[in-house]
Amino acid sequence: QVQLVESGGGFVQAGGSLRLSCAASGISLPIYDMGWYRQAPGKQRELVAAITSGGDTNYADSVKGRVIISRDNAKNTGYLQMNSLKPEDTAVYHCNAKRRIGAAASNYWGQGTQVTVSS
């Protein structure tokens, strides 16, 4: 029942922009911590950006100043605005939502969306 549906990935030239979306169903996204992760072939998965249920944000050093993570609570959707894209940003980007309630934990992942940046 829980599903994170990602969109907005694609093929862009270096210096271009993309806006990734993560539409949630089956959960109320505003009460979850949300993160965007990426993984390129042969590289470890890394956290790109995160936003807590309280609105605090965190960014990887490699993308600081170029990306903004946000939520639209009315649409139950998270976003990652990516500007000044570089070829090294090429990766599969995954949306994640998680929270803990006492001893219980919930952790959900989207299917991933491909971002390819050409020089």
N, C-alpha and C positions, 0 to 999 in steps of 0.2 A: 504493500500500500504506500509506503514511503518512497518517494522518488524525487531526485534532483535532476532536472532537465537543463542541460547546458546548451548554450548557443552563442554565436558571435565570433567564433573562431574563423580562420581563413588564411588566405595567402596575401601578404602585403609586402611592399617594398620597405627597406630600411628608412626610418624616419616617419613612417606612417603610424596610424592609430587603429586600435580595435577596442571595442567594448564587449566584454564577455558577460553573459547573463547566466544566472543560476536560479531557475524557477522551482520552488519547492512545493510539494504536495504531500499530504499525510502528516505533516508537522507544521508547527508555527515557527517559521524561521527566526523571528525577532527574539525568541527566548533561547536560541542556540548561539554558541560561538561558531563563527563561520570563517573558513579559510580557503584560499586558493593555493594549490600546489601545482608544481610542474615537474615533468620528468622527460629528459631527452635521452635518446638511445645511448647506452653505455655510461650514463651518469646517474647519480643518486637522486631520488625524489627530494625536492626542496620546497620549503614553504616560501611562497612569494609574498603573500599578504594575509593578514587575519584581522577580524573585527570581533570583539566580544559582544555578548548580549547587552553589556552596559555601554557599548559604543567606543571603547578603546581600540585603537588600531596599531598594527605593527607591520613593518615592511622589511624585506630582505635588503641588505645593503646594495645589492646589485640592481635593484629597481627603484630605490628611493628617489623621489623627485620625478619619476616617470609614470608611476601608477597610483591609482586611488581606488581603495576598496570602499564600498558603500552598500546600503540596503534600502529598499523601498518596502516598508512594512505593509502598506496597503496592498501591494502586489505580491507580497510574500516572496520576494525575489532579491537576490544578491547580485552585485555587479563588480567587475574589475575593469576600470578604465585604464587602458595602456596607451601611452604616448611615446613618441620618439623611439619607436621599436628598433631593436638591433638584431642582427642575425643570430646572436647568441641567446636571444629570447625564444628561439624556435624550440618547441616542446609540445607535449600533450599537457593541457591544463585541466586539472580536476578540481571540482568544487567539493568542499567538505563541511558538514554540520555536525556538531557534537555538543553534548552536555552530560553532566552527572547529577543525579538525584540520590543523595545518600550513597548506598553501596551500588546502586544501579548506574549504568552508563549507556548512552546512545551515541552511535557514531555512524554517519551516513556519507556515502560518496556518490558523486555524479559519474556518468559514463566517460567523461573526458571529451575535450574538444581540441582539435589540432590547430596550433598556431605556427605558421611558417613565415619567416621573415627573410626576404632575399636582399642581396646587396645590389 
